[in-house]
Amino acid sequence: MSIRLKLEDGRDGLVATISERNDAGKITGQPSVFLGGTKEEAKTRAKALARTRGLKTYGIVDKTNTAAV
């Protein structure tokens, strides 16, 4: 089992999706989707879910437009 956090830009700000995946990579259960907030908040939520499942890590897919200034 693994936990995946996907970050995307939406019309109303950051869209974060946290999903649980089985060993074959298929999504199990309903993903948790939330709007707004920050990347750090989303990472904290994903980390907490991973810990409750007994996992030490989680994956992140960042599809946001983060231009370096």
N, C-alpha and C positions, 0 to 999 in steps of 0.2 A: 504494500500500500504506500502511496505517496500523496503529498499535498502540493497543489500548484496554485500560485497566485499570478493572475494575469492583470496587468495594469494597462489601461487604454485611455485616450482622450475622448471625452464625450461632449455633447453640447453644453451640459451643465457642469463641466469640470471632470475630475478624475473618476473613472469607472473601474472598480476593482472586483474581480471575480475569484473566489476561492473555491477550488473543487478538490474532491478526494478521488484518487485514481487507484485502480487495482494493479496487480503486478503486470497485467497485459497492457496497461496504459488507458484502459477504458474508464470513463467517469462513472462513479458509483454514487447514488443518491442525488439530491438536488444541490446544485452549486449555490453558494452564498454570494449575492451580488449587492454592492452598495455604492452609492454615489457620493461625490464630494470627499472631504477629508484630505489627508496627505498620503504620500507614499509610505511614510514612516508608520502612520496609523494602520494602513493596510498590511504592512509587514508584521506589525505587532499582532494583528488579528490572525494572520496565517501562522505565525510562530506559536501562538497560544493553541490553535487547533492542532497543529502538529504535535505539541507536547501532550495534549489530552489523548492523542492516539498512540503515544509512546514512541514517537519519531523524534530524531535529533535534528533533522533538516527538512527543508521544503524548497520547492523550485519556484523561480520567479521568471515570468515572461513580461518584459517591459516594452510595450508598443506605444509609449507616449512620445511626443515630440519634445525632447529635452535638448534644446540648442545651447551649446556652450557660449557664454558671453565673455 
